[in-house]
Amino acid sequence: MEDIDIRVWVEEKKTRWAELLDLWHQYWVFEPLNSGILGLTEPETKEKLSTLFHDMMTYDDTPFIVAVDRKTEKVVGFVLSFIEYPKGKHPIQVTDKAFSNYEKYKFPFGVKERLEALASFLEQLLVKGDLFNKFGVEKIWLIEITTVHQDYTRRGIANAMTAKLLTVARDMKLLLVVSESTSKFTQQSKTRHFNFETVCESVYANDYAHYDAMPEEMKKTHLSAFLLAKQLD
């Protein structure tokens, strides 16, 4: 980790997002749940995913955590997250920038349906968690994606980025950080290293519309997805 710097982008994420496209597309290839979605490496699909990434990065001013190789100044990891509010209570300046409607991106046939199914599965996990009522907070910091370049894995970078996010959240006086963990491995990592608590879980076989399309090996390692929460003081 001596050669890795963990930084916080705010305005930079809106102007430098294109520098991260290779890492973004790598995430879609190597994230296990995405492996059941065919065509993600096709030029047309990559173009649509790039537009989606742009919209996510320019959506609001949620701090963006990046890991940078000091020698090359290349971003080798990031945490994509959003400050979330109860339904209907988003600040007025972001309500017209919603990117959750995959219809607008014109993904090729089959890709959109799989993306929507995965998004719906994770959205229902949030609904089941009922976080705003359960914890009595007005907003949460939701971690959606944590990714590290394949050449830099197993060096503690993901944990270092999570630690930085928690520090920034405390500085911002936020009371709750939430993470969607798509496997037991990532759930245990956050509970063990950062004392996240498990709020609820959803079983893929019961709740994921495209469970049958998941590779058999993945079904063995991805039995449930978990909603985790950490209260800050």
Secondary structure in CASP SS format (residue, H / E / C, confidence):
PFRMAT SS
TARGET T0000
AUTHOR 0000-0000-0000
METHOD secondary structure of the structure
MODEL  1
M C 1.00
E C 1.00
D C 1.00
I E 1.00
D E 1.00
I E 1.00
R E 1.00
V E 1.00
W E 1.00
V C 1.00
E C 1.00
E H 1.00
K H 1.00
K H 1.00
T H 1.00
R C 1.00
W H 1.00
A H 1.00
E H 1.00
L H 1.00
L H 1.00
D H 1.00
L H 1.00
W H 1.00
H H 1.00
Q H 1.00
Y H 1.00
W H 1.00
V H 1.00
F H 1.00
E C 1.00
P H 1.00
L H 1.00
N H 1.00
S H 1.00
G H 1.00
I C 1.00
L C 1.00
G C 1.00
L C 1.00
T C 1.00
E C 1.00
P H 1.00
E H 1.00
T H 1.00
K H 1.00
E H 1.00
K H 1.00
L H 1.00
S H 1.00
T H 1.00
L H 1.00
F H 1.00
H H 1.00
D H 1.00
M H 1.00
M H 1.00
T C 1.00
Y C 1.00
D C 1.00
D C 1.00
T C 1.00
P C 1.00
F E 1.00
I E 1.00
V E 1.00
A E 1.00
V E 1.00
D E 1.00
R C 1.00
K C 1.00
T C 1.00
E C 1.00
K E 1.00
V E 1.00
V E 1.00
G E 1.00
F E 1.00
V E 1.00
L E 1.00
S E 1.00
F E 1.00
I E 1.00
E E 1.00
Y C 1.00
P C 1.00
K C 1.00
G C 1.00
K C 1.00
H C 1.00
P C 1.00
I H 1.00
Q H 1.00
V H 1.00
T H 1.00
D H 1.00
K H 1.00
A C 1.00
F C 1.00
S C 1.00
N C 1.00
Y H 1.00
E H 1.00
K H 1.00
Y H 1.00
K C 1.00
F C 1.00
P C 1.00
F C 1.00
G C 1.00
V H 1.00
K H 1.00
E H 1.00
R H 1.00
L H 1.00
E H 1.00
A H 1.00
L H 1.00
A H 1.00
S H 1.00
F H 1.00
L H 1.00
E H 1.00
Q H 1.00
L H 1.00
L H 1.00
V H 1.00
K H 1.00
G H 1.00
D C 1.00
L H 1.00
F H 1.00
N H 1.00
K H 1.00
F H 1.00
G C 1.00
V C 1.00
E C 1.00
K C 1.00
I E 1.00
W E 1.00
L E 1.00
I E 1.00
E E 1.00
I E 1.00
T E 1.00
T E 1.00
V E 1.00
H C 1.00
Q H 1.00
D H 1.00
Y H 1.00
T C 1.00
R C 1.00
R C 1.00
G C 1.00
I H 1.00
A H 1.00
N H 1.00
A H 1.00
M H 1.00
T H 1.00
A H 1.00
K H 1.00
L H 1.00
L H 1.00
T H 1.00
V H 1.00
A H 1.00
R H 1.00
D H 1.00
M C 1.00
K C 1.00
L C 1.00
L C 1.00
L E 1.00
V E 1.00
V E 1.00
S E 1.00
E E 1.00
S E 1.00
T C 1.00
S C 1.00
K H 1.00
F H 1.00
T H 1.00
Q H 1.00
Q H 1.00
S H 1.00
K H 1.00
T H 1.00
R H 1.00
H H 1.00
F H 1.00
N C 1.00
F C 1.00
E E 1.00
T E 1.00
V E 1.00
C E 1.00
E E 1.00
S E 1.00
V E 1.00
Y H 1.00
A H 1.00
N H 1.00
D H 1.00
Y C 1.00
A C 1.00
H C 1.00
Y H 1.00
D H 1.00
A H 1.00
M C 1.00
P C 1.00
E H 1.00
E H 1.00
M H 1.00
K H 1.00
K H 1.00
T H 1.00
H C 1.00
L C 1.00
S E 1.00
A E 1.00
F E 1.00
L E 1.00
L E 1.00
A E 1.00
K E 1.00
Q E 1.00
L C 1.00
D C 1.00
END
